[in-house]
């Protein structure tokens, strides 16, 4: 690995940790800062190589478990951090229906893994809290309806995240790719 790639990777890892810290500090903007943190991996691909991007992901994930709250570290390590690499490889297929299928398959697998880990290991009961909100507006809603409702909203949220990341990558390519960091 070139020294410049290693240096860029270290800089992007530091930026990732800053965004993760901001995600923990400002809970109302958690998804925004997690998206910005996940954007550092594609920059690693564009400015360096796949190895650089993988190094950014691994080192940021490792550090996040030591200095971030568990929920932020889990979200980054299991989804937001690795998604930049997954997106890169899926989009090389160059077939939009296949890309959407593989992206949603990846997201749903990680979604259910994260839900189980956060409920079992970390003690967060996400559906119980959301069920209170759903029942408030839909009194006849059951627990299974809440699960379907949350799952449906998560699909929409994921597609928005994917589109936002695509826009960030396009913006970076248009305006900053010529600048070497």
C-alpha positions in Angstrom: 0.0 0.0 0.0 1.3 3.4 -0.9 2.2 5.9 1.8 -0.2 8.4 0.3 -3.1 5.9 0.4 -2.2 5.1 4.0 -2.1 8.8 4.9 -5.4 9.5 3.2 -6.9 6.5 4.9 -5.8 7.8 8.3 -7.3 11.3 7.6 -10.6 9.8 6.4 -10.7 7.5 9.4 -10.2 10.6 11.7 -13.1 12.3 9.8 -15.2 9.2 10.2 -14.6 9.2 14.0 -15.5 12.9 14.2 -18.8 12.3 12.3 -19.6 9.3 14.6 -18.9 11.5 17.6 -21.2 14.2 16.3 -23.9 11.4 15.7 -23.6 10.5 19.4 -23.5 14.2 20.5 -26.6 15.3 18.5 -29.1 12.5 18.5 -31.6 14.3 16.4 -29.1 14.3 13.5 -27.8 10.8 14.0 -28.7 9.5 10.5 -27.2 12.6 8.9 -23.9 12.2 10.6 -23.9 8.4 10.1 -24.4 9.0 6.4 -21.5 11.5 6.3 -19.4 8.9 8.2 -20.3 6.2 5.7 -19.3 8.6 2.9 -15.6 8.5 3.9 -15.3 4.9 2.7 -16.3 5.8 -1.0 -13.9 8.7 -0.8 -11.3 6.1 0.2 -12.1 4.2 -3.0 -12.0 7.3 -5.2 -8.8 8.8 -3.6 -7.0 5.6 -3.0 -8.1 2.0 -3.6 -10.3 -0.7 -2.3 -7.6 -1.6 0.2 -7.7 2.0 1.5 -11.5 2.0 1.8 -11.4 -1.3 3.6 -8.7 0.0 6.0 -10.9 3.1 6.7 -13.9 0.8 7.5 -12.0 -1.6 9.7 -10.0 1.0 11.7 -13.1 3.3 12.1 -15.2 0.3 13.3 -12.5 -0.9 15.7 -12.1 2.6 17.2 -15.8 3.3 17.4 -16.3 0.4 19.8 -13.8 2.0 22.2 -14.9 5.6 22.1 -18.6 5.7 20.9 -21.8 4.6 22.5 -22.7 1.0 21.7 -25.6 1.8 19.4 -23.6 4.2 17.3 -20.7 1.7 17.1 -23.0 -1.2 16.1 -24.8 0.9 13.5 -21.6 2.0 11.9 -19.8 -1.3 12.0 -22.7 -3.5 10.8 -24.2 -1.2 8.2 -23.1 2.4 7.6 -19.4 1.7 7.5 -19.5 -1.3 5.2 -22.2 -0.1 3.0 -19.9 2.1 1.0 -17.9 -1.0 -0.1 -21.1 -3.0 -0.7 -22.5 -0.2 -2.8 -19.3 0.0 -4.8 -19.3 -3.7 -5.7 -23.1 -3.9 -6.3 -23.1 -0.9 -8.6 -20.4 -2.5 -10.8 -23.2 -4.9 -12.0 -24.6 -2.0 -14.1 -28.2 -3.3 -14.1 -30.5 -1.2 -12.0 -33.1 -3.9 -11.1 -30.3 -6.3 -10.0 -28.6 -3.5 -8.1 -31.8 -2.6 -6.2 -32.5 -6.2 -5.4 -29.0 -6.8 -4.0 -29.0 -3.6 -2.1 -32.3 -4.3 -0.5 -31.3 -7.9 0.2 -28.1 -6.6 2.0 -30.1 -4.0 3.9 -32.8 -6.4 5.1 -30.3 -8.9 6.3 -28.4 -6.3 8.2 -31.6 -4.7 9.4 -32.8 -7.9 11.1 -29.4 -8.7 12.5 -29.1 -5.2 14.0 -32.6 -5.4 15.4 -31.8 -8.7 17.1 -28.4 -7.5 18.4 -29.8 -4.2 19.7 -32.7 -6.0 21.4 -30.8 -8.9 22.7 -27.3 -7.7 23.4 -27.7 -4.0 24.0 -31.1 -4.2 25.7 -32.9 -1.7 23.4 -36.5 -2.7 22.8 -37.1 -0.8 19.6 -40.5 -2.3 18.7 -42.0 -1.8 22.1 -41.2 1.9 21.9 -42.4 2.2 18.4 -45.6 0.1 19.1 -46.6 2.8 21.6 -46.4 5.5 18.9 -48.1 3.3 16.2 -51.0 2.4 18.6 -51.4 6.0 19.5 -52.3 6.8 15.8 -53.7 3.4 14.8 -55.4 2.0 17.9 -56.3 -1.3 16.1 -52.6 -1.9 15.2 -51.1 -5.2 16.5 -47.5 -6.0 17.2 -47.1 -7.6 13.8 -48.6 -4.6 12.1 -46.0 -2.5 13.9 -43.2 -4.7 12.7 -44.5 -4.5 9.1 -44.9 -0.7 9.4 -41.4 -0.2 10.7 -40.0 -2.6 8.1 -41.8 -0.6 5.3 -40.5 2.7 6.6 -37.0 1.3 6.9 -37.1 0.3 3.2 -38.0 3.9 2.2 -35.3 5.3 4.6 -32.7 3.0 3.1 -33.5 4.0 -0.5 -33.3 7.7 0.6 -29.9 6.9 2.2 -28.7 5.2 -0.9 -29.7 8.1 -3.1 -28.1 10.6 -0.7 -24.9 8.7 -0.8 -25.1 8.5 -4.6 -25.5 12.3 -4.7 -22.6 12.9 -2.3 -20.4 10.6 -4.5 -21.5 12.4 -7.7 -20.9 15.8 -6.0 -17.5 14.7 -4.8 -16.6 13.4 -8.3 -17.7 16.7 -10.0 -16.0 19.1 -7.6 -13.4 17.5 -5.4 -12.0 14.5 -7.2 -9.3 16.6 -8.8 -8.1 17.8 -5.5 -5.8 15.3 -3.8 -6.0 15.2 -0.1 
